């Protein structure tokens, strides 16, 4: 039978494995599994008979029906994980022998793996590492039930420690594929939704209430000032009176301005956001691998970013680019919906009728917003049919999308091509690793106007009305009473310090563990002299290194086995001394009989002989040999005088 000690340890290990699943599994399934665990504890404490097999089959059928109702299938990832949870409780209820308990342990190992199908974060990895240790300790305990628990835990630790080199080699050399394997983990396809390809009043003000990380950027050298951190994303061209849309993205060439402006090289670790675009500082001078420029300067990947990606890029700190633009795109940047916001349309027409140049029109637009006493707020009033008029001449309160939308409308009405750019502005520099973390709360919208001879020029209408937004970030621009995401608050320095430490560790985990993709593997192998290795070379290297590790561990084990036993060596020396006096040990003679016969034959050394025999029996067949006891045996044998 399985002892209470080992069973309790197994139950604790399975419960620890169950905790992460509890947040994803249906509540009824988690409760049922915990009830099965508790039922097994009840039977153990009361020493009662375990439930019959037919009762367990009935519970299994009911649970499977519940799983089928939940997802209309018994197959697939989610249904399979739910069934494993249920079966872990049922297996415990039929565990009677050590063999049954070992099967329950291996079921626990499978449940450990299934946690990584959903998330691969540091807390999950740490929790599952503890679970594996506890399960391995249980497995050792079932093989040695009479052994001390501390000894079993030590053996489990040594077994896992021996597996570390092989695990490390598998991690480094196993051929990598692009993207999550088989679409795993689950969170690879359920990343936090960020910017979309449309913008309407209220979109960004809702997004900035999220603390979620959009991406992290690590600069080679000193990063740009905070007010220059404009992380460019999708460009919006088409307006229906309320909503801006990106439209199609035509592949084009992007020519960065060459005017001696500072250049910045940096790497970006982008979180999955289910869209194609990649973010970069204005104006990008290089293109990441497997990416392309669109005609409006947006960097897009080959497909939606469904897993965390890392790319390197170089940018030039300028607010102007693409001095040439096609007439078709300029006409597109002048379109306005018929009958929309007549007051704003009339104001722009007035600026144009006065003969102002495009540069003067831009200056008038900026001055109009600066002098209008507009309020920057996360909770603006609702806008009516003519959204731009309502904002400019009515409510006069809004978020960055209100300012950007109104400014582009005015510019187009005045005959200046303009468009909306969405992205992020700012970011928080980590005090420990100097990496800039950009959150969804840094989402921002600004504008670009086309000026002949200069190209597309960045204009931030929000900064014109509220400069603190680009100088101090969101928290510094909004009133103190505005509810903000907890991690963006500036009055909790202790929280910021803890967060910086954690994010520094999480970034290294993302880059070197979760971000260890085919490109990073190629870089590592090139560093050790294996450039451009394909899957055949990787497989050959993998099995070669694993073979060397196996041979080394085998040699080490054989050496330990071949190492002379000091207790046995002392006994053999004792036997040789007696044999020299004609008292050779018979093949069938045990140590007690042999020492008794020798004591009778040599009465002068009787006490010493019997003492050596008793101590040898205790060390050989009883307690674990202690160093002091072994030394005492060797001393007694060495000092034995047979006269």
N, C-alpha and C positions, 0 to 999 in steps of 0.2 A: 504494500500500500504506500501511497505518497504521504510523506510526513507533513504535518502542519506548517513547519518552518519553510520548507521548499515551496509548498503550495501558496503560502502567503506571499512569498517573494515573487512567484509567477503572477499572482493576481495583481500585485502592485505594478509589475512591469507592463502587463496588458492594459491596466487602467491608465498608465502614463501614455501609452501608445494611442489610447482611445481619445484622450483630451483634445488633440488638434482636430480629430474627425468630428467631434461633437459640434463644432461650429458650422460644419457643412452637411452632416447627416440630418435626416428628419428627427424631430424631437422624440417622437414615439419610438424610433429605432434605438436612439441613444439610451432612453429610459429602459427599454426592454433588455438591452445588453447589460446595463448596470444591474438590473434586477436578477438576471441570470448569474452574474458574478456574486451578488449578495446571497443568492440562493445556495451557491456552492459553499460560501462561508458558513451559512447556517448549518448545512449538513456536516461540515467539518467540526464545528464547535459542539454540536449535539451528538456527534458520532452516530448519526442516523444513516439508514441505507439510502443510497443515491436513487433518484427517480428512475422509473422503468424506461426501457428503450422506446416503447410505444408513446409514452408521454413526451419524450424528447422529439420524436418524429412529428407529433402533433404540433408542438411549438414551432418546429422548423417549417412546417407547411403553412401555419398562420403567418409567420414572418415572411416567407417567400410571397405569399399573396399580398401582404402589405407592400413589399418592395415592388411588385408588379403594378399595383395600383398607383404607387408613387411615380413610376416612370414608364409604365406600360411596356416594360421589358424586364427580363431577368439577365440580359447580357449587356455588355458594354462596361465602361469604366465606372460610372457612378453606381449602377446596379451591382457590379461585382464587388466594389468596396463595401457596400451596405451588407451584402451577403456574408462577406468575410467577417465583418463585425459581429453579425448574428451568430455565425458558426463558432467564433471564438468563445462565446458564452456557453453554447451547447456542448462544445468539446470539453470545457471544464466540468460540466455536469456529468459527463461520462468517463472522466479521468479516474481510474482506479489504480493502474500500475504505472511504473516509471516510464514504460514505453508510451502509454497514453499521454503522460505529462510532456515527454519529449516532442510528440506530435503537436501539442498545444504551443510549445516554445517555437517550433518552426512556423506555425500559423502566425505567431506574434512577429516573427521576422518578416513575413509577407506584409503584415499590416504596417510595419515600419516603412517598407518600400512604398506602399500606397500613399503615405503622407507626402512623399516627394512628388507624386503625380499632381498635387494641387499647389504646392508652394515649395520653394527652395531657399527660404530665408535663413538667416543666421539662427534665430530662435528655434525654428523647426529642426535645423541640423543639430543644434546642441541638445535639444530634447530627445531626438531620435538616437543620438550617440549614447546618452544615459540609458535609454531604453534597451539598446543593443547590449550594453554592459550588464544590465539587470537580467535580461533574457539569457545571456551566456552564463552568468552565474547560476541561474536556475538550472540550466542544462547540465552544468558540472555537478551541481548539488544532487540531481536525480541519479547521476552515475556514482556518486560517493555520498550516500545519505548519512553515513555515520561520521563523516569528516566535519571538522569545525567550519563554521560559515566563513570565517576570515580566510581560511586556507582555500576554500572554494572561490571566493572573490579574487584572491591573489592569482589563482590559476586562470580564471576568466580574463583578468587583466593581461596576463602574459600571453594568452592565446590571441587576444585582440591586438596586442602590441606587435606580435610576430606577423600579423596580417597587414600592418601599416605599410611596409615597403612594397608589397605586392599591390596594395590599393593605390599607392602613389604612382607606381609605374603604369598601372592601368589608366589612371587619370591623365598622365602626361602623354602616353603613347597610343592610347586607343584611338583609331581613326575617327575624326570629327566630321559631322555633317553640318551644313548651313541650316540655322533655325532650330527650334526645339524638336527633338526626336519624337516622331509620331504625334506631333502637336502637343507635347508635354513640356513643362508642367501645365496644369490647367490655367494658371494665371498668365501663361504666355499669350493666350487669346482673350484675356479679359482684363487688359491693362486699363488704367484710369483714363477715361475719355477726357481729352484736352480740347484744343481748339478745333472747330469745325470749319467747313468751307462756306459757311453762311454767317452773317452777323445781323442781328436785329436788336432793338432796344431791350436791354435786360440780360442778353446772353452772357456777356463777360462779367457783369456784376454778380451773376450767380456762380460763375466758374471760379472767381477769385476767393470765394468762401472756402475753397478746398486747400488743405495743407499738403496735398499730395505733391511729390517731386515730379517735375516735368523732365529735367535732365540735370547733369552735372558737367561742368567744364573745368579742365585743368590747363592752365596757361604755362608756356615755356617762358619764364621770366615774369615781369610785372604785368598784371592785367590792365586793361583800359580803365579810366575813371568810371564811376557808377553811371553818370549821365550819358555815357557813350555805349552803354550795354543795351543795344537794341538788337534783340535776337529775332531775325527775320523769318517769317513763316509764310502762309498762303497770302496771295494778293487777290483782292476782291474788286471786280470791275462792274458788275451789272447790278442795277438798283431798280426796285419796283415801287418805290415810294416809302417802303418800310424796311425791307430786308435786302442786304447786300449779298451777292453770290460770287463765287470764284469763277464759275464757268469752266471752259476747257483749258488744259495746260499743254501748250504746244512746245515741243522741244526747240530750244534755241541756243544761241551763243551768248555768253556773258563776258563782257570785256571790262575788267576792273580798271578804275582810274589810276593812271601812273603819274602821280604828282608829288612823289616823295613823302607821302603821308606815312605815319608809323604802321608797321606790319605786326600782326600778332599771330603766332602759331599756338594752337591749342587742340586738345582732344575733348570730345563730347561723349558722354555715356547717356544715351537717350532711352528713357523708359518707353515701354510699348504704349502706343496711343491710337492704333488701328487706322492711321492715315499714312499717306505716302511721303509727306514732306519731312525734310530734315531741317534743323535749325542752325543758323550761323549768324555771326556778327556781320553787320554791314561794313564794307561790301566784300563778299567772298572773293578771294583771289585764286583759290584752288578748289578742286572738286573731289569729294571723297570717292573711294572705290565703289564700283557698282551703283553709281548715282549719276544724275544728269541735271542740267539746267533747263528750266522752261524759259519761254520767251520773255517773261516778266521778271526773271532773276530768282525764281524759287528753286531750291534744291529738292529734288524728289528722288526717292529710292526706287528700286525695281518693283516693289510691291508694298502693301501696307506693313507698317512696323508693328509686328505682332509679338516680337520678343525684344529683350534689351539689346541694343546695338551700340557699338563703339566705333567712332570714326575720327580721323584727324583732318584738320582743315586749317587754312591760313586766310586771314581777313585783313583788309586795309581800312583804317579808321577814317572813312569819308562818308558823307551823307549824300553824295551824288554818284550816279552811274548811268551807263547806257546813254551816251550823248546822242545817239541816233535811234530813231524809232520809226516803225513803218506807219504810213498814213492810215492803214486800216485799224491799227491799235490805237492811234491817236483819236480817230473818230469814235472808237469804242469808249475811250476815256472821256468823251464829251456827252454821252447819252444821258438824258433825263426822262423819267416817265411823264407823259402828258398829263397836265392838270394837277400835278403833285406840288404841294407847298408853294402856292402862288406868291406869298410875301417874300420868301427867300429867293425865289426865282426873279422877282422884280428887283430885289436888292442887288443881286449879282448882275442883272441886266443894266442897272444904273451905273455900276462901276465900269462896265464895259462901254456904255454910251458916253461916259465922260472922257474917253480916249486914254484911259490908263493903260500902261504897258503891263504885260503879264507879271513882271516883278512887282510893280506897284499894286496890282490886284492882290497878290499874295500878301503884301505888307498891310493892305487895308483889311483883308480877312483876319489876319493875326491881331491887328489893333482892335477890330470889332469885337472879337472874343475876349481880348484882354480888358477892354473897357466895359463890357456888358455885365459885370458882377455875377458871373455864372457860378453856381455852387457845384462842387465836386462831391458826389455822394453815391453810396451803394444802393440807396433806396429812393430813386427818383420817382416823380409822379408819373402816372400812366399817360401815354401820348395817344392822340386821336388819329383820324384819317391822315391828316397832314402832319406827319411826325416831326419833320424838320422845323416847320413853322411853330408848332407847339413848343418845341424845345427852345428855339432862338428867341421867340417873342412872348412865350407864355410862361411855362414852368421855370425856365432858366436854371434847371438843375438836372444833372445827369452824370453818367460815368464816361469812360473814355470812348465807348462806342458812339455815344451821343455827340461828343465833340468831333470825332473823326467823320461821322456821317454828315453832320451839318457843314463842316468845312469843305468836304469834297463837293457837296451839292452847290455851295456858294461859288466854288471855283469853276465848276462846269457851267453854272448859270452865267458866269462872267467871261466864258470863252477860254478858260485855261484847262487843259487836260489834267485830270486828277484821278487818283484811285486810292482805295483803302488797303492798308497793309496790317495783317494781324501777326502777332507773335508774343514775345515776352520782353519786358523792360526791367533791367536791373538784375538782381540776384544777391545772395548773401554769401560773403566770403567766409569760409570756415577758418577759425583762428588756429586750428591745429595743422591742417594740410594745405591751406590756402586755396582749396578748390571751391569754385563758386557753385552754389546750389540754387537752381532756379525752380520755383514752385508754381503750381497753377495759380496761386494768388498773385503772381507777377504777370499774369496775362494782360496784354495791352493792345490797343489799336491806335495806329497813327496814319498819316497820309503821305502820299507822294504826288508832287506836281511836276509837269514837264515844262521846262524852260528851254527855249531854243539856244543851242550852243552849250548848254550845261547838262542837259539830259534830265533824268528823273531825280528830283531833289526831295529829301525827307523834310517834312514839316509835321511837328507834333502839336496839334491844337490844344491838347490837354495841358501840355507844358506851358503854352501861352497863357492859359487861364489860371493854372495852378502849378508853378514851377517846382513846388516841393515834391510832386509825384515822381519826377525823374531824378531829383537830387537826394531824396530821403526814402523813396519807395512808397508803397501803399500805406503803411502804418503812419508815416510822417505827413501824408497828404490829407487824410481823412480826419474829421473831428474826433476828439478823445472818446466821446460817448458811442462811437460807431462800433457795433460788434464785429470783431475781426477773428480770423482763424487763430487758434491758440498759439501756434508756433510762430506767427508773425508779430506777436506782441513784443514791444520793446522794453517793457517794465519788468521782465522776469529774467534777469541776468543769469541766475543759477540754472534755470531751465535751458537757456541758450547754451551755456557751457556744456551741460550734459548732452544736449542734442548734437552739438558740434563733435563731441567725442564719438558718439554713436554713429553719426553719419560718416565720419572719417573711416571708421572700421567697416561700415556697410559698403562704402565705396570701394575699398580694397577687395572685399568679398565679391562684389559685383564684377570688378575688373579681372581679378585673377582666378576666381573659381567659376562663378556663373558665366563670366565673359570669356572663358577659355574656349574660344571657337577655333575653326580651322585656320584662320589667319594668325591668331595668337600662338597656336600650336606650331605653325610653320616658322614663326619668329623664334620660338624657343629652340626648335630643332636646328635652325640655321646657326644659332649661337653656339651649339655644341658640335657643329660640323656636319650636319645632315641637311643640306639645303634642298628645297623642292621635293621633299619625300612624298611619294604617293601612298595609297593604302596598302600596296604590297610590301613596300619597304617598311612602313609603320608596323604592319603585322609581323614581319620577320624580326624587327627590332624588339617588338613587344614580347614575343615568345622567347627570344634569346635572353633578354634581361630576366624574364620570369624563370627561365631555366637556371640561370646563374644564381638567382635568389633561392630557388628551391634546393639546388645543390649545396649552397652555403648553409642553409638551415639544417639540411640533412647531415652534413659533416659536423656541424656544431652539436646536433643531437647525439650522433654516434660517439663523438668525443666525450660527451657527458656520460654516456653509458659505459664507455671503456675506461673512464676514470676510476682508479682503484678505490674501493670502499675502505676507509680507515679502520672501521670496526672489524671487517672481515680480514684485513691485513694483519691487525693485531692478533686475532684468533689463530690465523695460520702460523704466525711466529710462535705463539704459545704451543700449538700442536707440534711444531718442529722441535722445540725444546724437550717436550715429553718423549717424542719419538727417539731423540738422541739417547735417552735413558732406557730405551727398550719398551716404551709404552706408546706404540703407534696406534692411531685411531682406526677402528674398524669401519668399513664403508657403511655399515648399517647403524653405527653408533651415533646417537644424538649428543649434543653438548652437555646435557645434565648427566647422562649415564657415563660419558667419557670422563668428565671432571670428577665424578664420584669414584670411579675405578682408579684414576690416577692418585686421588687423595689417599685411598687405602694402601696403594703400593708405595707411596712416598709420604709417610706420616710426618716427616720433618717439615714439609712444605704444604701440609694439608690445608691450613687456613688460607694461605695465599691462592692455592689451586681452586678451592671452592669459591673464594671471593671473585676470582677471574671468571669462572664459569657462570656464576649468578649474574655478574655485571654484563657479560656478553649476551646472555639470554634476554636480559631486560632491554639492552640496546638494539638487539637484532629483531626481537619479536614483540617488543612492547612499545614504550614511549619513543617519540621521535628523538634521534640521537642529538644530544646537546654537546657543544664543543668541549665544555668542561668534563663531562662524563667520558667522552671519547679520549680525551687527554689522560684521564685517570686510568682507563683501561690500558692504554699504551704504556703508561708508567709502571703499572703493576706487572705487565708482561716483561718489560725491560728489566725490572728489579727482581724478577723471580730467580731464586737460587735453588737448584735441585741438588741436594747433598745426600 
